[in-house]
Amino acid sequence: MDQDLVDAALAAAEQHGKDVADVPLNAIAAAAGISRSTLIRRLGGSRARLDEAVRQAGIDPGGRPPVRERAIEAAATLIPRDGLGSVTLEAVAAAAHCSPTSLHAVFGSRDGLLAAMFDRYVPVPDLEALAADPPERIEDLVHAVYAALAEAFAQEPRVLPAIFGDLFTRPDGTAARMLKANLPRMVASLGALLTVQIQAGRLRPLPLPLLIQLMIGPMAGHMLLRPVLQDSLGNALPPVDEAARTFAEAFLRATAP
């Protein structure tokens, strides 16, 4: 197999953010500067020869997760370890075993990559799903919100605590931009859930921004501090689910009509 075809296949894979085996032949032909029919003829009618040549060059032509998934996971691993500022396209590309060019093709920019990673590790999608199909009982609703918060803060890698850490140290930094961009979605989902409960007479008609803050603030603060509290208090610290129930009950008592 000619090396120029292997090089063209690798270049097309990076450009499209895909494994070689998933790149269309016409894209490989374009990268090689030849027609698709010429490429097929040089491959002897089968792309299996190309995949095998790529494999012999020491590169897996397929079977790995797509570049998008690898990049999001790589960024999520870098943030808790090195901070949000460490998430450059070059650093993520090295950790995800791809090129910065492929990241540009998939995400458009560093902010695009961070937005995709943010959406994966914050509870906003879970809250939107909850707003689309809310429980009937307000007790179940509040417990579900607290469970989503607890899971988002506790899941590994610990992206959400790292984002808050960046926010506290750099109020005008990247984390602040990400949070501001997602705040309307969170307010919309929680606002819709709470407005229904206010209209049904189950909650006091407090201003929504304050009601939302009263709802999520204690649980978010507890989850941010929990690793330190766990080290200091050990078994005296209640389990997460028990803490969530306690905060949920306190919220319901504080906001009852």
KEKE-3310 file (N, C-alpha, C; in steps of 0.2 Angstrom, whole numbers, plus 5000, padded with zeros to 4 digits):
npx = (5004:5003:5012:5007:4993:4990:4994:4985:4972:4974:4975:4962:4954:4958:4953:4940:4936:4935:4937:4948:4942:4929:4928:4922:4926:4926:4931:4943:4949:4949:4958:4969:4970:4965:4953:4938:4935:4948:4955:4948:4952:4966:4966:4962:4949:4944:4942:4948:4961:4967:4963:4971:4984:4985:4984:4996:5004:5004:4993:4976:4963:4950:4937:4939:4932:4923:4931:4925:4919:4931:4938:4929:4930:4943:4945:4937:4945:4956:4953:4949:4962:4971:4966:4954:4960:4970:4964:4967:4966:4977:4981:4971:4970:4982:4979:4968:4972:4972:4971:4974:4967:4957:4949:4945:4937:4927:4922:4923:4929:4939:4929:4918:4921:4922:4909:4902:4908:4904:4890:4889:4893:4886:4871:4860:4854:4848:4839:4831:4825:4818:4809:4802:4794:4787:4786:4771:4769:4775:4785:4791:4796:4806:4815:4819:4826:4836:4843:4848:4857:4866:4871:4878:4888:4895:4900:4913:4925:4928:4921:4911:4914:4927:4924:4917:4927:4936:4927:4926:4939:4942:4931:4928:4932:4934:4925:4915:4909:4904:4895:4886:4881:4874:4865:4852:4845:4845:4837:4825:4821:4820:4812:4800:4796:4794:4785:4773:4770:4769:4757:4748:4747:4756:4768:4775:4773:4786:4799:4806:4820:4826:4819:4824:4837:4836:4832:4843:4855:4859:4861:4870:4881:4884:4888:4900:4908:4909:4919:4930:4923:4920:4933:4936:4925:4922:4913:4903:4897:4882:4876:4876:4863:4854:4858:4853:4839:4837:4840:4830:4818:4819:4819:4806:4798:4802:4797:4783:4766)
npy = (4994:5011:5024:5037:5036:5031:5041:5051:5045:5046:5060:5064:5058:5065:5077:5076:5072:5058:5040:5031:5020:5025:5035:5042:5036:5045:5056:5053:5051:5064:5070:5064:5070:5064:5055:5047:5035:5032:5030:5019:5010:5009:5004:4991:4988:4986:4993:4987:4984:4996:4999:4989:4993:5005:5000:4993:5003:5007:5012:5011:5008:5009:5007:5014:5026:5040:5055:5066:5061:5056:5068:5076:5068:5068:5082:5083:5076:5083:5095:5094:5090:5099:5111:5123:5132:5124:5117:5118:5117:5111:5103:5095:5088:5081:5073:5066:5059:5064:5077:5095:5101:5092:5094:5107:5105:5097:5104:5118:5128:5132:5136:5130:5116:5116:5120:5109:5099:5104:5103:5090:5087:5095:5098:5102:5096:5085:5092:5098:5087:5083:5094:5092:5081:5081:5075:5071:5074:5087:5084:5073:5080:5089:5081:5074:5084:5087:5075:5075:5086:5081:5070:5076:5084:5074:5064:5056:5061:5074:5087:5097:5103:5107:5117:5126:5130:5137:5147:5154:5158:5166:5177:5182:5173:5159:5149:5157:5162:5150:5146:5157:5156:5145:5147:5153:5142:5133:5141:5142:5129:5125:5136:5134:5122:5126:5136:5130:5123:5134:5140:5130:5131:5126:5131:5146:5161:5167:5177:5171:5169:5170:5159:5149:5149:5147:5134:5127:5131:5126:5112:5112:5119:5110:5099:5104:5106:5094:5084:5089:5089:5076:5071:5077:5074:5061:5046:5053:5061:5062:5051:5054:5053:5054:5067:5074:5072:5078:5092:5094:5092:5103:5114:5112:5115:5128:5135:5132:5137)
npz = (5000:4995:5004:5003:5002:5014:5022:5018:5022:5036:5037:5033:5042:5054:5051:5050:5062:5065:5066:5055:5049:5048:5040:5025:5008:4998:5005:5009:4996:4992:5001:4996:4984:4973:4962:4968:4961:4956:4968:4973:4963:4966:4978:4975:4975:4987:5003:5014:5013:5015:5028:5034:5031:5038:5051:5051:5051:5064:5070:5076:5065:5068:5080:5092:5103:5096:5091:5097:5109:5116:5118:5126:5138:5140:5143:5154:5163:5164:5170:5185:5189:5185:5184:5177:5168:5162:5151:5136:5118:5113:5124:5127:5115:5115:5126:5122:5111:5098:5085:5087:5076:5072:5084:5082:5071:5076:5087:5085:5093:5108:5118:5113:5115:5129:5132:5128:5136:5148:5148:5149:5162:5171:5181:5173:5160:5167:5175:5165:5159:5170:5172:5160:5163:5176:5194:5202:5216:5227:5236:5231:5219:5224:5231:5220:5213:5222:5222:5209:5209:5219:5213:5202:5208:5214:5205:5196:5184:5195:5190:5192:5205:5203:5193:5201:5209:5201:5198:5210:5212:5201:5196:5184:5175:5164:5169:5175:5163:5157:5167:5167:5154:5154:5164:5161:5156:5167:5176:5168:5168:5182:5186:5179:5185:5199:5198:5194:5206:5215:5209:5212:5225:5234:5237:5244:5236:5232:5225:5210:5207:5220:5227:5219:5223:5236:5236:5229:5235:5249:5247:5236:5242:5253:5246:5240:5250:5256:5254:5262:5274:5276:5278:5290:5299:5297:5300:5307:5299:5289:5277:5259:5253:5264:5269:5258:5259:5271:5269:5259:5266:5274:5265:5261:5272:5275:5264:5264:5262)
capx = (5000:5007:5011:5003:4986:4989:4994:4978:4967:4975:4973:4955:4951:4959:4949:4933:4935:4933:4942:4949:4937:4923:4929:4920:4931:4927:4935:4950:4951:4950:4964:4975:4970:4963:4946:4936:4936:4955:4956:4946:4956:4972:4965:4961:4942:4942:4946:4951:4968:4969:4963:4976:4990:4985:4985:5003:5008:5004:4987:4970:4959:4943:4936:4940:4926:4924:4935:4920:4919:4937:4940:4925:4932:4950:4944:4934:4950:4961:4950:4950:4969:4976:4962:4951:4965:4974:4960:4968:4965:4983:4982:4965:4971:4987:4976:4963:4976:4970:4975:4970:4963:4951:4945:4942:4932:4921:4919:4924:4933:4939:4923:4913:4923:4920:4902:4900:4910:4900:4883:4889:4894:4882:4864:4855:4850:4843:4833:4827:4821:4813:4804:4797:4790:4788:4782:4765:4770:4780:4790:4795:4800:4811:4820:4823:4831:4842:4847:4852:4862:4871:4875:4882:4894:4899:4902:4920:4929:4924:4921:4907:4917:4932:4922:4916:4934:4938:4923:4928:4946:4942:4924:4927:4935:4930:4919:4909:4906:4901:4889:4881:4878:4869:4860:4845:4842:4843:4832:4819:4818:4818:4807:4794:4794:4792:4779:4767:4769:4766:4750:4744:4746:4760:4774:4774:4775:4793:4803:4809:4827:4827:4816:4828:4843:4835:4832:4849:4860:4861:4864:4876:4886:4886:4892:4906:4912:4908:4926:4933:4919:4921:4940:4936:4920:4921:4906:4898:4894:4877:4877:4873:4855:4851:4859:4848:4832:4836:4839:4824:4813:4820:4816:4798:4796:4804:4793:4776:4761)
capy = (5000:5017:5028:5043:5034:5030:5048:5054:5042:5049:5067:5064:5056:5070:5083:5075:5069:5051:5035:5030:5016:5028:5041:5040:5035:5051:5061:5051:5053:5072:5072:5062:5073:5060:5054:5041:5029:5031:5027:5012:5006:5008:4999:4984:4987:4985:4997:4983:4984:5003:4999:4985:4997:5010:4996:4991:5009:5007:5016:5008:5012:5010:5004:5019:5031:5046:5061:5071:5058:5056:5075:5078:5064:5071:5089:5082:5073:5088:5100:5093:5088:5104:5117:5125:5135:5119:5114:5121:5112:5107:5099:5090:5084:5076:5068:5062:5056:5067:5083:5101:5102:5088:5097:5113:5102:5095:5109:5125:5132:5130:5137:5125:5110:5117:5120:5102:5096:5107:5100:5083:5086:5099:5094:5106:5092:5082:5097:5099:5081:5083:5099:5089:5075:5082:5071:5074:5077:5092:5081:5069:5084:5092:5075:5073:5090:5086:5069:5077:5090:5077:5066:5080:5086:5068:5060:5057:5065:5079:5093:5103:5106:5111:5123:5131:5132:5142:5153:5158:5162:5170:5178:5184:5169:5154:5146:5162:5162:5144:5146:5162:5154:5139:5149:5154:5135:5131:5145:5140:5122:5125:5141:5130:5117:5129:5140:5126:5122:5140:5141:5125:5133:5121:5135:5153:5165:5171:5179:5164:5169:5168:5153:5144:5150:5144:5127:5123:5133:5122:5106:5113:5121:5104:5094:5107:5105:5087:5080:5091:5087:5069:5070:5079:5071:5053:5043:5057:5065:5058:5049:5060:5053:5057:5074:5077:5072:5083:5098:5094:5094:5110:5118:5112:5118:5135:5138:5130:5142)
capz = (5000:4995:5010:5002:5004:5022:5025:5016:5026:5043:5037:5032:5049:5059:5048:5051:5069:5065:5065:5048:5046:5048:5035:5018:5004:4994:5009:5008:4990:4992:5004:4992:4978:4967:4962:4972:4957:4956:4975:4974:4959:4969:4984:4973:4975:4994:5008:5020:5012:5017:5035:5036:5030:5043:5057:5051:5053:5071:5071:5075:5060:5071:5087:5097:5104:5092:5094:5102:5116:5119:5119:5132:5143:5142:5146:5161:5167:5165:5175:5192:5191:5183:5184:5170:5163:5158:5146:5130:5113:5112:5130:5126:5109:5117:5131:5118:5105:5091:5083:5088:5070:5073:5089:5079:5066:5080:5092:5083:5097:5115:5121:5111:5118:5136:5132:5127:5142:5154:5147:5151:5169:5176:5181:5169:5156:5171:5177:5160:5159:5176:5170:5155:5166:5184:5198:5205:5223:5228:5240:5226:5215:5228:5232:5213:5211:5226:5220:5203:5212:5223:5208:5198:5212:5217:5200:5194:5187:5199:5186:5194:5210:5200:5190:5206:5212:5196:5199:5216:5212:5195:5195:5177:5171:5160:5173:5175:5157:5156:5171:5164:5147:5156:5169:5158:5155:5174:5178:5165:5170:5189:5187:5177:5190:5205:5196:5194:5213:5217:5207:5215:5232:5238:5239:5245:5230:5233:5219:5208:5208:5227:5228:5216:5227:5243:5235:5228:5238:5254:5244:5233:5247:5256:5241:5238:5257:5259:5255:5268:5280:5277:5281:5297:5304:5296:5301:5310:5293:5286:5270:5254:5252:5270:5269:5253:5262:5277:5265:5255:5271:5277:5260:5261:5278:5274:5259:5264:5262)
cpx = (5004:5006:5007:4995:4985:4989:4987:4973:4968:4973:4965:4951:4952:4954:4942:4931:4933:4938:4943:4944:4930:4923:4927:4926:4932:4931:4942:4953:4953:4956:4970:4975:4969:4955:4944:4937:4944:4957:4954:4950:4963:4972:4963:4953:4940:4946:4949:4958:4971:4969:4969:4983:4990:4986:4993:5007:5007:4998:4981:4965:4952:4943:4936:4933:4928:4928:4931:4920:4925:4939:4936:4928:4939:4950:4942:4940:4955:4959:4951:4958:4973:4972:4959:4955:4969:4970:4961:4967:4971:4983:4977:4967:4977:4984:4971:4966:4973:4973:4970:4965:4957:4946:4941:4936:4926:4918:4919:4929:4934:4933:4918:4915:4921:4913:4899:4902:4905:4893:4883:4890:4890:4875:4859:4851:4845:4837:4828:4822:4816:4807:4799:4792:4790:4784:4776:4766:4776:4786:4795:4799:4806:4817:4823:4828:4837:4846:4851:4858:4868:4875:4880:4888:4898:4902:4909:4920:4925:4924:4917:4911:4923:4930:4920:4922:4936:4934:4925:4935:4946:4935:4923:4930:4931:4924:4913:4906:4902:4894:4884:4878:4873:4864:4853:4842:4840:4837:4825:4816:4816:4812:4800:4791:4791:4786:4773:4765:4766:4759:4746:4744:4751:4766:4772:4776:4781:4795:4807:4816:4829:4825:4821:4835:4842:4834:4838:4855:4863:4864:4870:4882:4889:4890:4899:4911:4912:4915:4930:4929:4920:4928:4940:4931:4919:4914:4901:4894:4888:4878:4874:4865:4852:4852:4854:4841:4831:4836:4833:4818:4813:4818:4809:4795:4797:4799:4786:4772:4759)
cpy = (5006:5021:5034:5042:5033:5037:5052:5052:5045:5056:5068:5063:5061:5076:5082:5072:5062:5046:5034:5026:5019:5034:5039:5040:5042:5056:5059:5052:5060:5073:5069:5065:5069:5059:5048:5035:5027:5028:5020:5007:5004:5004:4992:4983:4986:4989:4993:4983:4991:5002:4995:4989:5002:5006:4995:4997:5011:5011:5012:5011:5013:5006:5008:5023:5037:5051:5065:5068:5058:5063:5077:5074:5067:5078:5088:5079:5078:5093:5099:5092:5095:5111:5119:5128:5130:5116:5119:5115:5108:5101:5093:5085:5079:5071:5063:5058:5058:5073:5089:5103:5098:5091:5103:5110:5100:5100:5116:5129:5129:5131:5132:5118:5111:5117:5113:5098:5098:5104:5093:5082:5091:5096:5097:5101:5088:5086:5098:5093:5081:5088:5096:5084:5076:5077:5075:5078:5081:5089:5077:5074:5087:5087:5074:5078:5089:5080:5071:5081:5086:5073:5070:5082:5080:5064:5061:5057:5071:5086:5098:5106:5110:5117:5128:5134:5138:5148:5157:5161:5167:5172:5180:5179:5164:5151:5150:5162:5156:5144:5151:5160:5149:5141:5150:5147:5132:5135:5143:5134:5122:5130:5138:5126:5121:5133:5136:5124:5128:5141:5136:5126:5129:5125:5142:5156:5170:5172:5172:5164:5167:5161:5147:5144:5146:5136:5124:5125:5129:5116:5107:5115:5114:5100:5097:5106:5098:5083:5082:5089:5080:5067:5071:5075:5063:5051:5047:5061:5060:5056:5054:5059:5055:5064:5077:5077:5077:5090:5099:5096:5101:5115:5118:5116:5126:5139:5136:5137:5143)
cpz = (5000:5001:5009:5003:5011:5025:5024:5020:5033:5043:5037:5039:5054:5057:5050:5058:5069:5065:5057:5045:5045:5043:5028:5013:5000:4998:5009:5002:4989:4995:5000:4986:4972:4967:4966:4968:4957:4963:4975:4969:4963:4975:4982:4974:4982:4999:5014:5019:5015:5025:5038:5036:5036:5050:5057:5052:5060:5074:5070:5070:5063:5077:5093:5098:5099:5095:5099:5109:5119:5121:5126:5138:5145:5145:5153:5166:5169:5170:5182:5194:5190:5183:5177:5165:5159:5152:5139:5124:5112:5118:5129:5120:5111:5122:5127:5112:5099:5090:5085:5082:5070:5078:5086:5074:5070:5084:5090:5086:5104:5119:5119:5114:5126:5137:5132:5133:5148:5154:5149:5159:5174:5176:5177:5164:5161:5173:5172:5159:5164:5174:5165:5157:5173:5188:5200:5212:5223:5231:5235:5221:5218:5229:5225:5211:5215:5224:5213:5205:5215:5218:5204:5201:5213:5211:5198:5186:5190:5195:5189:5200:5208:5196:5195:5209:5207:5197:5205:5216:5206:5193:5188:5172:5166:5163:5173:5169:5155:5160:5169:5158:5149:5161:5167:5158:5162:5177:5175:5167:5177:5190:5184:5182:5196:5204:5197:5202:5217:5216:5210:5223:5237:5240:5240:5238:5231:5226:5217:5209:5216:5229:5225:5221:5233:5242:5234:5232:5244:5252:5240:5237:5251:5252:5240:5245:5259:5259:5261:5275:5282:5280:5289:5302:5303:5296:5304:5304:5290:5279:5265:5254:5258:5271:5264:5256:5267:5274:5262:5260:5273:5272:5260:5267:5278:5269:5259:5265:5270)
residu = (MET:ASP:GLN:ASP:LEU:VAL:ASP:ALA:ALA:LEU:ALA:ALA:ALA:GLU:GLN:HIS:GLY:LYS:ASP:VAL:ALA:ASP:VAL:PRO:LEU:ASN:ALA:ILE:ALA:ALA:ALA:ALA:GLY:ILE:SER:ARG:SER:THR:LEU:ILE:ARG:ARG:LEU:GLY:GLY:SER:ARG:ALA:ARG:LEU:ASP:GLU:ALA:VAL:ARG:GLN:ALA:GLY:ILE:ASP:PRO:GLY:GLY:ARG:PRO:PRO:VAL:ARG:GLU:ARG:ALA:ILE:GLU:ALA:ALA:ALA:THR:LEU:ILE:PRO:ARG:ASP:GLY:LEU:GLY:SER:VAL:THR:LEU:GLU:ALA:VAL:ALA:ALA:ALA:ALA:HIS:CYS:SER:PRO:THR:SER:LEU:HIS:ALA:VAL:PHE:GLY:SER:ARG:ASP:GLY:LEU:LEU:ALA:ALA:MET:PHE:ASP:ARG:TYR:VAL:PRO:VAL:PRO:ASP:LEU:GLU:ALA:LEU:ALA:ALA:ASP:PRO:PRO:GLU:ARG:ILE:GLU:ASP:LEU:VAL:HIS:ALA:VAL:TYR:ALA:ALA:LEU:ALA:GLU:ALA:PHE:ALA:GLN:GLU:PRO:ARG:VAL:LEU:PRO:ALA:ILE:PHE:GLY:ASP:LEU:PHE:THR:ARG:PRO:ASP:GLY:THR:ALA:ALA:ARG:MET:LEU:LYS:ALA:ASN:LEU:PRO:ARG:MET:VAL:ALA:SER:LEU:GLY:ALA:LEU:LEU:THR:VAL:GLN:ILE:GLN:ALA:GLY:ARG:LEU:ARG:PRO:LEU:PRO:LEU:PRO:LEU:LEU:ILE:GLN:LEU:MET:ILE:GLY:PRO:MET:ALA:GLY:HIS:MET:LEU:LEU:ARG:PRO:VAL:LEU:GLN:ASP:SER:LEU:GLY:ASN:ALA:LEU:PRO:PRO:VAL:ASP:GLU:ALA:ALA:ARG:THR:PHE:ALA:GLU:ALA:PHE:LEU:ARG:ALA:THR:ALA:PRO)
# end
